[in-house]
Amino acid sequence: MDIFKTWENQLEQLSLVYTKICKEDVEFSKESPATMAEIEELEKNIKCTIPISLKETLLNFSKEIMFYAELPYDFELPSQLDGIDIASFEISLSGIEDAEASRKYWIEGEEECADSDKIWYDKLGFMVAQNGDVIAFDLKDENEDKRVVYLSHDDNENNGMILGKNFKEYFSNLILIGACGIEDWKIEPFIDSDTGINPNCKNAEEYRKLINFVW
């Protein structure tokens, strides 16, 4: 089974799982794939080439993928996972443009910057978290298919945190931790400091068990 079919099956299953928990507060939508003309227009607007695995996803899977599930207030989680309240993400052509604009906004007008601020340079934003942080590609990565990193606008300890070696790995693993939000405090319990999201860690296994997501 190809990775795109796997993602679709997983997201449909995840939607059913969360519907049993959250009742009406669940949404999963997937638009048709992008055209090459749309990709070229986006790359022109952001003045950057989109890394391979995200471009393949947009062209072969969907140009807009959205998932949202809000956990009930009384849904019990262990202390190490109690920051999770919403499982959500949105990846789209317009979202990439917005994320890159947001990345540029946070570094705009700086004449001098601390080393921590420099982390925001040489990146390409593709998704914005609800708290204003940005999920981005590290353009300084020597590999052609760039690693995914976390950019914290308030310069916390997770600024520059690696999330995956490329988009396909990042997105596959995001799904396997229940798509449980993209803010750092939600994904931090699932992070391996060297490689990014670890879908096989103890916390990931426990969370899948709690929401009854079997895959």
VMD Tcl script that draws the C-alpha trace (Angstrom):
set ca {
  {0.00 0.00 0.00}
  {1.45 3.39 -0.96}
  {1.99 6.00 1.71}
  {-0.82 8.27 0.51}
  {-3.41 5.49 0.73}
  {-2.06 4.60 4.16}
  {-2.45 8.22 5.33}
  {-6.02 8.40 4.05}
  {-6.98 5.15 5.78}
  {-5.29 6.24 9.01}
  {-6.94 9.66 9.02}
  {-10.36 8.17 8.32}
  {-9.82 5.72 11.19}
  {-8.57 8.51 13.45}
  {-11.65 10.56 12.62}
  {-13.90 7.67 13.69}
  {-11.87 7.16 16.87}
  {-12.14 10.79 17.90}
  {-15.82 10.96 16.97}
  {-16.54 8.32 19.60}
  {-14.70 10.43 22.17}
  {-15.55 13.98 21.10}
  {-18.99 13.46 19.55}
  {-19.53 16.41 17.17}
  {-16.23 18.27 17.56}
  {-14.37 16.34 14.83}
  {-13.59 17.27 11.25}
  {-11.43 15.69 8.57}
  {-11.35 17.03 5.03}
  {-9.11 16.41 2.04}
  {-9.24 18.38 -1.20}
  {-8.15 17.24 -4.65}
  {-4.41 17.24 -5.49}
  {-2.70 20.42 -6.64}
  {-1.70 21.02 -10.23}
  {1.88 21.71 -11.22}
  {0.80 25.20 -12.22}
  {-0.49 25.83 -8.68}
  {2.79 24.58 -7.20}
  {4.83 26.77 -9.52}
  {2.70 29.80 -8.62}
  {3.21 29.10 -4.92}
  {6.97 28.71 -5.34}
  {7.05 31.98 -7.23}
  {5.15 33.73 -4.42}
  {7.32 32.37 -1.61}
  {10.53 32.63 -3.69}
  {11.57 29.12 -2.70}
  {11.36 25.56 -4.01}
  {9.12 23.29 -1.95}
  {11.04 20.24 -0.64}
  {10.42 16.97 -2.49}
  {8.18 15.01 -0.14}
  {5.80 17.90 0.56}
  {5.60 18.69 -3.16}
  {4.80 15.03 -3.89}
  {2.11 15.11 -1.21}
  {0.49 18.23 -2.68}
  {0.60 16.81 -6.21}
  {-0.45 13.24 -5.45}
  {-2.47 13.33 -2.24}
  {-4.13 16.70 -1.58}
  {-3.58 20.43 -1.84}
  {-5.48 20.98 1.44}
  {-5.67 18.52 4.33}
  {-7.44 19.53 7.52}
  {-8.02 17.62 10.74}
  {-9.62 18.84 13.96}
  {-10.76 17.09 17.10}
  {-11.33 18.76 20.46}
  {-11.10 16.42 23.43}
  {-13.85 16.70 26.06}
  {-12.97 18.62 29.19}
  {-13.40 15.50 31.32}
  {-11.28 13.19 29.11}
  {-8.67 11.81 31.48}
  {-5.02 11.83 30.47}
  {-1.90 10.90 32.47}
  {0.17 13.80 33.76}
  {2.81 13.49 31.03}
  {0.10 13.98 28.36}
  {-2.19 16.45 30.11}
  {-1.25 19.30 27.76}
  {-3.17 17.66 24.94}
  {-6.62 19.15 24.43}
  {-6.97 19.46 20.66}
  {-5.74 17.24 17.83}
  {-5.40 19.41 14.77}
  {-3.39 20.38 11.71}
  {-3.97 22.06 8.36}
  {-1.63 21.77 5.40}
  {-2.54 23.71 2.28}
  {-1.16 25.87 -0.51}
  {-2.43 29.04 1.14}
  {-1.26 27.78 4.53}
  {2.29 27.39 3.25}
  {2.25 30.95 1.97}
  {0.85 32.19 5.30}
  {3.41 30.21 7.32}
  {6.31 31.59 5.32}
  {4.91 35.12 5.69}
  {4.64 34.52 9.45}
  {8.24 33.30 9.63}
  {9.42 36.42 7.83}
  {7.28 38.62 10.08}
  {9.02 37.36 13.22}
  {12.47 38.25 11.86}
  {11.46 41.43 10.04}
  {13.23 44.62 10.99}
  {15.87 43.01 13.18}
  {19.22 44.80 12.77}
  {20.93 42.48 15.20}
  {19.75 39.17 16.50}
  {20.73 36.68 19.15}
  {21.86 33.20 18.18}
  {18.42 31.89 19.14}
  {16.78 34.33 16.69}
  {19.07 33.14 13.90}
  {17.33 29.78 14.08}
  {14.46 31.43 12.19}
  {16.75 32.22 9.24}
  {17.34 29.83 6.31}
  {14.00 28.15 6.88}
  {10.77 27.72 4.92}
  {7.58 27.83 6.98}
  {4.71 25.56 5.93}
  {2.34 25.44 8.89}
  {1.44 27.88 11.69}
  {0.49 26.68 15.18}
  {-2.37 28.32 17.06}
  {0.12 30.02 19.38}
  {1.97 31.66 16.47}
  {4.88 29.23 16.29}
  {5.86 27.86 12.88}
  {6.58 24.38 11.54}
  {9.29 24.76 8.92}
  {11.88 23.14 6.69}
  {15.54 23.64 7.51}
  {16.98 24.86 4.21}
  {20.52 24.45 5.55}
  {20.00 20.69 5.72}
  {22.49 19.12 3.29}
  {19.89 16.57 2.17}
  {17.72 17.50 -0.80}
  {14.55 16.55 1.07}
  {14.87 18.93 4.02}
  {14.32 18.11 7.69}
  {11.30 19.52 9.54}
  {11.91 21.74 12.58}
  {9.94 23.70 15.18}
  {10.31 27.49 15.37}
  {9.27 29.07 18.67}
  {8.43 32.77 18.46}
  {8.98 33.27 22.19}
  {12.39 31.57 22.07}
  {11.69 28.69 24.40}
  {13.91 25.62 24.72}
  {12.19 23.92 21.78}
  {13.21 26.57 19.27}
  {14.85 24.65 16.41}
  {13.66 21.26 17.68}
  {13.85 18.54 15.00}
  {10.46 17.00 14.17}
  {11.41 14.64 11.34}
  {14.04 14.01 8.68}
  {11.62 15.09 5.93}
  {7.93 15.90 5.46}
  {6.75 12.34 4.82}
  {8.38 11.07 7.99}
  {7.06 14.02 10.00}
  {3.50 13.67 8.73}
  {3.44 9.88 9.08}
  {4.56 10.17 12.69}
  {2.21 13.07 13.44}
  {-0.70 10.84 12.45}
  {0.64 7.99 14.60}
  {0.62 10.20 17.70}
  {-3.06 10.88 17.07}
  {-2.45 14.15 15.19}
  {-2.51 15.64 18.67}
  {-1.74 19.23 17.86}
  {1.35 20.92 16.50}
  {2.25 23.18 19.43}
  {5.48 22.14 21.14}
  {4.00 21.33 24.55}
  {1.64 18.83 22.89}
  {4.26 17.01 20.82}
  {7.15 17.26 23.29}
  {6.14 14.02 25.12}
  {6.67 12.15 21.84}
  {10.00 13.68 20.80}
  {13.31 11.91 20.46}
  {15.84 14.72 20.72}
  {17.95 13.40 17.84}
  {15.38 12.28 15.28}
  {12.07 14.00 16.03}
  {8.65 12.49 16.70}
  {8.97 8.88 17.82}
  {5.66 7.05 17.19}
  {6.97 3.98 19.02}
  {7.84 5.67 22.30}
  {5.98 4.75 25.49}
  {3.91 7.95 25.50}
  {2.81 7.42 21.89}
  {1.76 3.86 22.60}
  {-0.13 4.97 25.70}
  {-1.93 7.77 23.88}
  {-3.02 5.48 21.02}
  {-4.32 3.04 23.61}
  {-6.24 5.78 25.44}
  {-8.03 6.93 22.27}
  {-8.28 3.35 20.95}
  {-6.37 4.10 17.75}
  {-5.11 0.74 16.53}
  {-2.86 0.74 13.50}
}
mol new
graphics top color blue
foreach p $ca { graphics top sphere $p radius 0.5 }
foreach p [lrange $ca 0 end-1] q [lrange $ca 1 end] { graphics top cylinder $p $q radius 0.2 }
display resetview
